[in-house]
Amino acid sequence: MARFYLEKGKVAAFIAHLQSQKTVYAPHRKGRNAFAFAPVERPEDVVLDYPRTVSSIKKYFLPAREELLSFNLVENTCTQPDVAPVDAVFLGVHSYDVHALLKLDHNFVAGNPERNYLTRRQGALIVGVGFTPDRFHFSGSVGIPAGDTTGCDLFLHPCEGGYALEALTPGGDGLLAGFPLPAHAAGLPAAAPFHQHIYVPQAKLKDVLAHGYDSEVWEEEAEKCTSCGTCNLVCPTCYCFDVEDAVDITVTRGSRERHWDGCMLRSFTGVAGGEVFREEAADRQRHRVFRKFKYISDETGEPWCVGCGRCTASCTAGISIVSIVNRLVNDYDAVKA
């Protein structure tokens, strides 16, 4: 692993160097306080010092809506659209979003591998960047420090006057080829502290959530919840989807489409006949939290929440997943004391 120094004055040139090799996606300012990943046209438009993007880079590998197949009964044909690798550089990705992508990799490899997602993942290179936690971040509580380089090909550690740039993989070395940089001999700056925390490890949460299945917290939080599903849509590890067929008026041709879905929506568990298996918002809220800290975690030993804080930051009702979990912890400790 090599470490170089990239001064701020050369960041635009570095981005241009990346553009000469692949398409580059990076954070851009969208309005006063919003940021989003978008294709880079001008290096000077890239923002590397940002709190979080509205959505993660998940959207490039699992699009919000995509056609799975089309059919034509007149011609007796059925075709699947071509799916190509997203052969690009993703610049300025925070550590929690990289971990979220690795969790999606697990989800779409386990069981029946998902062809479209895995095809798009081929060739993508990740350039991570450190961040300063705000009041919503808590990734440190789920084992993801701000400077965690896991899953990255290059990583930019903010330091005095620029960045300490680490090359972590052969792919990262390739991105740097032809762009001279001095070595960075100094150590890395101390990580900024997180402002909120989940106060127990995942190993204990297994028992905490089992104990809290009938907790009053679900009903109390549900009273505020509008079941809009925003928390699902902005979550970088949510991957649930629905599949719908669209048929033209002649019933001779049509298409099958997949689109994002979310467990906080009442329709998510709706079936033919009008039955809804999680009718109450409290049941949906509990299911969401259990999906992040128990159901998959019981199998993997890891939380399936990456602590990005998007669900809380985006919630119009001010519901905090950290507050919910910490209340369950306190209730559990009070009983066990």
C-alpha positions as CSV (number, residue, x, y, z in Angstrom):
1,M,0.0,0.0,0.0
2,A,1.5,3.3,-1.1
3,R,0.6,6.7,0.3
4,F,0.9,10.0,-1.6
5,Y,0.1,13.7,-1.0
6,L,-2.5,15.4,-3.1
7,E,-2.6,19.1,-2.5
8,K,-5.9,20.9,-2.9
9,G,-4.7,22.9,-5.8
10,K,-4.2,19.7,-7.8
11,V,-7.5,18.1,-7.1
12,A,-9.1,19.3,-10.3
13,A,-6.2,18.0,-12.3
14,F,-6.5,14.7,-10.5
15,I,-10.2,14.5,-11.4
16,A,-9.4,15.3,-15.0
17,H,-6.8,12.5,-15.0
18,L,-9.5,10.1,-13.8
19,Q,-11.8,11.4,-16.5
20,S,-9.2,10.6,-19.2
21,Q,-9.5,6.9,-18.2
22,K,-13.2,6.3,-17.3
23,T,-16.5,8.0,-16.7
24,V,-16.4,9.6,-13.3
25,Y,-19.3,9.9,-10.9
26,A,-18.8,12.2,-7.9
27,P,-20.8,14.4,-5.4
28,H,-22.2,17.6,-6.8
29,R,-24.1,20.4,-4.9
30,K,-27.8,20.3,-5.6
31,G,-29.3,23.4,-4.1
32,R,-28.1,25.0,-0.8
33,N,-27.7,21.9,1.4
34,A,-28.2,18.9,-0.8
35,F,-25.6,16.8,-2.6
36,A,-26.0,14.0,-5.2
37,F,-23.7,11.8,-7.2
38,A,-23.7,12.7,-10.9
39,P,-21.5,12.3,-13.9
40,V,-18.6,14.7,-13.8
41,E,-18.4,17.2,-16.7
42,R,-16.3,19.9,-15.0
43,P,-13.9,18.9,-12.3
44,E,-14.5,22.1,-10.5
45,D,-18.1,21.1,-9.9
46,V,-17.1,18.2,-7.7
47,V,-17.6,18.6,-3.9
48,L,-15.5,16.3,-1.8
49,D,-16.3,17.9,1.6
50,Y,-19.9,17.1,2.1
51,P,-22.1,15.6,4.9
52,R,-23.9,13.0,2.8
53,T,-25.6,12.6,-0.6
54,V,-29.4,12.4,-0.8
55,S,-29.0,8.8,-2.1
56,S,-26.1,6.5,-2.4
57,I,-24.3,5.1,-5.4
58,K,-26.6,2.1,-5.1
59,K,-28.8,3.7,-7.8
60,Y,-26.2,3.0,-10.5
61,F,-26.2,-0.8,-9.9
62,L,-29.8,-1.2,-8.8
63,P,-31.8,1.4,-10.7
64,A,-34.9,2.8,-9.2
65,R,-36.8,1.4,-12.2
66,E,-35.7,-0.9,-15.0
67,E,-37.2,-3.1,-17.7
68,L,-36.5,-6.8,-17.2
69,L,-38.0,-8.0,-20.4
70,S,-40.4,-7.1,-23.2
71,F,-42.7,-9.4,-25.2
72,N,-44.6,-9.4,-28.4
73,L,-47.3,-12.1,-29.0
74,V,-47.8,-11.1,-32.6
75,E,-44.1,-11.9,-33.4
76,N,-43.9,-14.5,-30.7
77,T,-40.8,-12.9,-29.2
78,C,-39.5,-12.2,-25.7
79,T,-36.4,-10.1,-25.3
80,Q,-34.2,-8.9,-22.4
81,P,-32.5,-5.6,-22.5
82,D,-28.7,-5.6,-22.6
83,V,-27.2,-4.9,-19.2
84,A,-23.6,-3.5,-19.3
85,P,-21.0,-3.2,-16.6
86,V,-20.8,0.3,-15.0
87,D,-17.2,0.6,-16.0
88,A,-16.6,3.9,-14.1
89,V,-14.9,5.6,-11.2
90,F,-17.0,6.6,-8.2
91,L,-15.1,9.4,-6.6
92,G,-15.6,10.8,-3.1
93,V,-17.6,7.9,-1.6
94,H,-17.9,7.9,2.2
95,S,-16.9,4.7,4.0
96,Y,-20.4,3.8,5.1
97,D,-21.7,3.9,1.5
98,V,-18.8,1.6,0.4
99,H,-19.8,-0.8,3.1
100,A,-23.4,-0.6,2.0
101,L,-22.4,-1.6,-1.5
102,L,-20.5,-4.6,-0.1
103,K,-23.7,-5.6,1.8
104,L,-25.7,-5.4,-1.4
105,D,-23.1,-7.6,-3.1
106,H,-23.8,-10.2,-0.4
107,N,-27.6,-9.9,-0.9
108,F,-27.4,-10.3,-4.6
109,V,-24.9,-13.2,-4.6
110,A,-26.5,-15.2,-1.8
111,G,-29.2,-17.7,-3.0
112,N,-29.9,-17.0,-6.7
113,P,-27.3,-14.5,-8.0
114,E,-29.0,-11.5,-9.5
115,R,-27.6,-11.1,-13.0
116,N,-28.4,-7.4,-13.7
117,Y,-26.9,-6.1,-10.4
118,L,-23.8,-8.2,-10.6
119,T,-23.2,-7.3,-14.2
120,R,-23.3,-3.6,-13.5
121,R,-20.9,-4.0,-10.6
122,Q,-18.1,-5.3,-12.9
123,G,-15.4,-2.8,-13.5
124,A,-16.5,-0.2,-11.0
125,L,-13.6,1.4,-9.1
126,I,-14.1,3.3,-5.8
127,V,-12.2,6.3,-4.6
128,G,-13.3,6.9,-1.0
129,V,-12.9,10.1,1.0
130,G,-13.0,10.8,4.7
131,F,-15.7,12.9,6.3
132,T,-16.5,14.9,9.4
133,P,-19.5,13.3,11.2
134,D,-22.5,15.5,11.7
135,R,-25.4,15.0,14.2
136,F,-27.0,12.2,12.1
137,H,-23.9,10.0,11.4
138,F,-23.4,7.0,13.6
139,S,-21.4,4.7,11.4
140,G,-18.7,4.4,14.1
141,S,-21.3,2.5,16.2
142,V,-21.6,-0.2,13.5
143,G,-17.9,-0.6,13.0
144,I,-17.3,1.8,10.1
145,P,-14.9,4.7,11.0
146,A,-14.9,7.8,8.8
147,G,-11.5,6.8,7.5
148,D,-12.3,3.1,6.8
149,T,-10.7,2.1,3.5
150,T,-12.5,-1.3,3.2
151,G,-13.7,-1.9,-0.4
152,C,-11.9,1.1,-1.9
153,D,-9.3,1.2,-4.6
154,L,-8.0,4.6,-3.6
155,F,-8.8,6.6,-0.5
156,L,-8.5,10.3,0.2
157,H,-7.8,11.2,3.9
158,P,-8.3,14.9,4.4
159,C,-5.2,16.5,5.9
160,E,-3.5,19.9,6.1
161,G,-3.6,21.5,2.7
162,G,-5.0,18.6,0.8
163,Y,-5.3,14.8,1.1
164,A,-3.2,11.8,2.0
165,L,-4.0,9.5,-0.9
166,E,-3.7,5.8,-0.3
167,A,-3.5,3.3,-3.2
168,L,-5.1,0.1,-2.0
169,T,-5.6,-2.2,-5.0
170,P,-4.0,-2.8,-8.4
171,G,-7.0,-1.0,-9.9
172,G,-6.1,2.0,-7.8
173,D,-2.5,1.8,-8.9
174,G,-3.7,1.9,-12.4
175,L,-5.8,5.0,-11.9
176,L,-2.7,6.8,-10.5
177,A,-0.4,5.8,-13.4
178,G,0.9,8.8,-15.2
179,F,-0.1,11.3,-12.5
180,P,3.0,12.2,-10.5
181,L,2.5,12.7,-6.8
182,P,4.9,13.1,-3.9
183,A,5.0,10.5,-1.1
184,H,3.1,11.3,2.1
185,A,5.4,10.5,4.9
186,A,3.4,12.1,7.7
187,G,0.8,10.2,9.7
188,L,-2.9,10.5,9.2
189,P,-4.9,13.1,11.2
190,A,-7.0,11.9,14.1
191,A,-10.6,11.1,13.2
192,A,-13.3,13.5,14.1
193,P,-15.7,12.2,16.8
194,F,-19.2,11.0,16.2
195,H,-22.0,12.9,17.9
196,Q,-24.4,10.1,18.4
197,H,-23.9,6.4,19.1
198,I,-25.6,3.1,19.5
199,Y,-24.2,2.0,22.9
200,V,-24.0,-1.8,22.5
201,P,-22.3,-4.1,20.1
202,Q,-24.2,-6.1,17.5
203,A,-23.7,-9.3,19.5
204,K,-25.9,-7.9,22.2
205,L,-28.4,-6.4,19.9
206,K,-29.6,-9.8,18.9
207,D,-30.9,-10.3,22.4
208,V,-32.0,-6.7,22.8
209,L,-34.3,-6.8,19.8
210,A,-35.7,-10.3,20.7
211,H,-36.6,-8.9,24.1
212,G,-38.1,-5.7,22.6
213,Y,-40.4,-7.4,20.0
214,D,-43.5,-6.3,22.0
215,S,-42.0,-3.0,23.2
216,E,-44.2,0.1,23.4
217,V,-41.7,2.0,21.4
218,W,-43.2,0.7,18.1
219,E,-46.6,2.1,18.8
220,E,-45.3,5.4,20.1
221,E,-43.1,5.9,17.0
222,A,-45.8,4.8,14.7
223,E,-48.0,7.6,16.0
224,K,-45.6,10.1,14.4
225,C,-44.9,8.0,11.2
226,T,-46.7,8.9,8.0
227,S,-45.6,5.7,6.3
228,C,-44.2,7.7,3.4
229,G,-41.4,5.2,2.8
230,T,-38.7,7.8,2.6
231,C,-36.5,6.0,5.0
232,N,-36.5,2.9,2.7
233,L,-35.8,4.9,-0.4
234,V,-32.8,6.8,0.9
235,C,-31.3,3.7,2.7
236,P,-28.2,2.4,1.0
237,T,-28.7,-1.2,2.1
238,C,-32.5,-1.5,1.3
239,Y,-32.9,-3.6,-1.8
240,C,-36.5,-4.7,-1.9
241,F,-38.3,-4.3,-5.2
242,D,-41.6,-5.0,-6.8
243,V,-42.1,-6.4,-10.3
244,E,-45.0,-5.3,-12.5
245,D,-46.2,-6.2,-16.0
246,A,-47.4,-3.4,-18.3
247,V,-49.5,-4.6,-21.2
248,D,-50.7,-2.4,-24.1
249,I,-54.4,-2.0,-25.0
250,T,-54.3,-4.8,-27.6
251,V,-52.9,-7.3,-25.1
252,T,-50.4,-8.4,-27.6
253,R,-47.2,-6.7,-26.3
254,G,-45.9,-5.3,-23.1
255,S,-43.0,-5.3,-20.7
256,R,-42.0,-6.4,-17.2
257,E,-40.5,-3.8,-15.0
258,R,-38.8,-3.8,-11.6
259,H,-38.9,-0.9,-9.3
260,W,-37.8,-0.1,-5.7
261,D,-40.3,-0.9,-3.0
262,G,-40.2,-0.4,0.8
263,C,-41.4,-2.2,3.8
264,M,-42.7,1.0,5.4
265,L,-45.4,1.3,2.7
266,R,-48.7,-0.3,3.5
267,S,-48.9,-1.9,0.1
268,F,-45.6,-3.7,0.6
269,T,-47.3,-6.8,2.1
270,G,-50.5,-6.5,0.2
271,V,-51.7,-9.6,-1.6
272,A,-54.6,-10.6,-3.9
273,G,-57.9,-10.3,-2.1
274,G,-56.9,-7.1,-0.3
275,E,-55.1,-8.8,2.7
276,V,-52.2,-6.7,4.1
277,F,-49.9,-8.7,6.4
278,R,-48.4,-5.7,8.1
279,E,-51.4,-3.5,8.3
280,E,-50.2,-1.4,11.2
281,A,-47.4,1.2,11.0
282,A,-46.0,-0.1,14.3
283,D,-45.5,-3.5,12.7
284,R,-43.8,-2.0,9.7
285,Q,-41.5,0.1,11.9
286,R,-40.5,-2.9,13.9
287,H,-39.8,-4.9,10.7
288,R,-37.6,-2.1,9.3
289,V,-35.4,-2.0,12.5
290,F,-35.2,-5.8,12.7
291,R,-34.1,-5.9,9.1
292,K,-31.2,-3.6,9.9
293,F,-30.1,-5.1,13.2
294,K,-31.5,-8.7,13.6
295,Y,-32.8,-10.8,10.7
296,I,-29.8,-10.7,8.4
297,S,-27.4,-9.9,11.3
298,D,-28.3,-13.2,13.0
299,E,-26.9,-14.9,9.9
300,T,-23.9,-12.7,9.2
301,G,-22.9,-11.4,12.7
302,E,-22.9,-7.8,11.3
303,P,-25.4,-5.0,11.5
304,W,-27.1,-4.4,8.1
305,C,-27.3,-0.7,8.9
306,V,-24.2,1.3,8.0
307,G,-24.9,4.4,10.1
308,C,-25.2,6.9,7.3
309,G,-28.1,8.7,9.1
310,R,-30.1,9.3,6.0
311,C,-33.3,7.8,7.3
312,T,-33.3,10.1,10.3
313,A,-32.1,13.2,8.4
314,S,-34.8,12.7,5.7
315,C,-37.7,11.7,8.0
316,T,-40.3,14.5,8.1
317,A,-41.6,13.1,11.4
318,G,-38.2,13.2,13.1
319,I,-38.1,9.5,13.8
320,S,-34.6,8.4,14.8
321,I,-33.5,4.8,14.4
322,V,-30.7,5.4,16.9
323,S,-33.1,6.6,19.5
324,I,-35.3,3.6,18.9
325,V,-32.5,1.1,19.3
326,N,-31.0,2.9,22.4
327,R,-34.4,2.9,24.1
328,L,-34.7,-0.9,23.5
329,V,-31.2,-1.2,25.0
330,N,-32.2,0.8,28.1
331,D,-35.3,-1.3,28.5
332,Y,-33.4,-4.5,28.2
333,D,-30.7,-3.4,30.6
334,A,-33.4,-2.3,33.2
335,V,-35.0,-5.8,33.1
336,K,-31.6,-7.6,33.2
337,A,-30.2,-5.5,36.0
